[in-house]
């Protein structure tokens, strides 16, 4: 018998836990309470645990890659949320083609976690 993995959940830091919860909720993630006051964030097939814990070096080196059907739609969605909201240091760049039909778009959450949207 070979060992199997039936799930994976990464733990994501948050400098200002309430701000990060609001940010991810605005992006469309559904929040459910988790152990120790943390929250599980789920949108489609993506799921992670947002922690009420922060370490600058960890946060600024942490990345999550989301495979999406439409990078341009995500760009417009994230741009509206960040431009219209008060999310501190959250920011985004413009989508770019990286070869063939592949497009990529980056968002940094309020504490510096990099979200990579790729189509």
C-alpha positions as CSV (number, residue, x, y, z in Angstrom):
1,X,0.0,0.0,0.0
2,X,1.3,3.5,-0.9
3,X,0.7,6.4,1.4
4,X,-1.8,8.9,0.0
5,X,-2.7,12.5,0.7
6,X,-6.4,13.4,0.8
7,X,-6.0,17.1,1.4
8,X,-3.7,20.0,2.0
9,X,-4.2,23.3,3.8
10,X,-1.5,25.9,4.2
11,X,-1.5,28.4,7.1
12,X,-1.3,32.0,6.0
13,X,-0.1,34.8,8.3
14,X,-2.1,38.0,9.1
15,X,-0.6,41.1,10.7
16,X,-4.0,42.7,11.2
17,X,-6.3,39.6,11.5
18,X,-9.6,41.5,11.1
19,X,-8.3,43.5,8.1
20,X,-7.1,40.3,6.4
21,X,-10.4,38.5,7.1
22,X,-12.2,41.5,5.5
23,X,-9.8,41.5,2.5
24,X,-10.2,37.8,1.7
25,X,-13.9,38.0,2.3
26,X,-14.2,40.8,-0.2
27,X,-12.2,38.7,-2.7
28,X,-15.0,36.1,-2.3
29,X,-13.6,33.6,0.1
30,X,-16.1,32.0,2.4
31,X,-15.0,32.1,6.1
32,X,-15.6,29.4,8.7
33,X,-14.2,29.3,12.2
34,X,-11.2,27.1,12.8
35,X,-9.2,26.0,15.8
36,X,-7.7,28.6,18.1
37,X,-9.7,31.5,16.6
38,X,-8.2,31.2,13.1
39,X,-10.5,31.0,10.1
40,X,-10.6,28.7,7.1
41,X,-11.0,30.5,3.8
42,X,-12.5,28.7,0.8
43,X,-13.3,29.7,-2.7
44,X,-13.9,27.0,-5.3
45,X,-11.1,24.4,-5.0
46,X,-8.8,26.7,-3.0
47,X,-8.7,26.5,0.8
48,X,-6.3,27.9,3.4
49,X,-6.3,28.7,7.0
50,X,-5.8,32.4,7.9
51,X,-3.9,32.7,11.2
52,X,-4.0,35.5,13.7
53,X,-0.2,35.4,13.7
54,X,2.4,37.5,11.9
55,X,6.1,37.3,11.2
56,X,7.3,39.9,8.7
57,X,9.9,37.7,7.0
58,X,7.5,34.8,6.7
59,X,4.6,37.0,5.4
60,X,6.7,38.7,2.8
61,X,8.1,35.4,1.5
62,X,4.8,33.5,1.5
63,X,3.0,32.9,-1.8
64,X,-0.2,31.2,-3.0
65,X,-0.8,30.3,-6.6
66,X,-4.4,30.2,-7.8
67,X,-5.2,28.6,-11.1
68,X,-8.1,30.6,-12.7
69,X,-10.1,30.6,-15.9
70,X,-9.9,34.4,-16.4
71,X,-6.9,36.4,-15.2
72,X,-8.4,39.6,-16.6
73,X,-11.6,39.1,-14.6
74,X,-9.6,38.6,-11.4
75,X,-7.6,41.7,-12.2
76,X,-10.7,43.8,-12.5
77,X,-12.3,42.2,-9.4
78,X,-9.1,42.7,-7.2
79,X,-8.5,46.2,-8.6
80,X,-12.0,47.3,-7.6
81,X,-11.8,45.8,-4.1
82,X,-8.3,47.3,-3.4
83,X,-9.0,50.7,-5.0
84,X,-12.4,51.1,-3.3
85,X,-11.5,49.6,0.1
86,X,-9.2,50.5,2.9
87,X,-6.8,47.5,2.9
88,X,-3.5,49.1,4.1
89,X,-0.6,47.8,2.0
90,X,-2.6,45.6,-0.3
91,X,-1.7,46.2,-3.9
92,X,-1.8,44.6,-7.4
93,X,0.0,44.7,-10.7
94,X,-1.3,44.4,-14.2
95,X,-1.8,41.1,-15.9
96,X,0.9,39.9,-18.3
97,X,1.4,37.2,-20.8
98,X,4.2,34.8,-19.9
99,X,4.3,32.6,-23.0
100,X,1.7,31.0,-25.2
101,X,-1.8,31.4,-23.7
102,X,-0.5,31.7,-20.1
103,X,-1.3,34.9,-18.3
104,X,-0.4,35.9,-14.8
105,X,-1.5,38.5,-12.3
106,X,-0.2,39.4,-8.8
107,X,-1.9,40.7,-5.7
108,X,-0.3,41.4,-2.3
109,X,-2.5,41.1,0.7
110,X,-2.5,43.6,3.5
111,X,0.6,42.0,5.2
112,X,2.6,41.2,2.1
113,X,1.5,37.7,1.2
114,X,1.7,37.2,-2.6
115,X,-1.3,35.8,-4.4
116,X,-0.4,34.6,-7.9
117,X,-3.4,34.2,-10.3
118,X,-2.5,32.2,-13.4
119,X,-4.5,31.2,-16.4
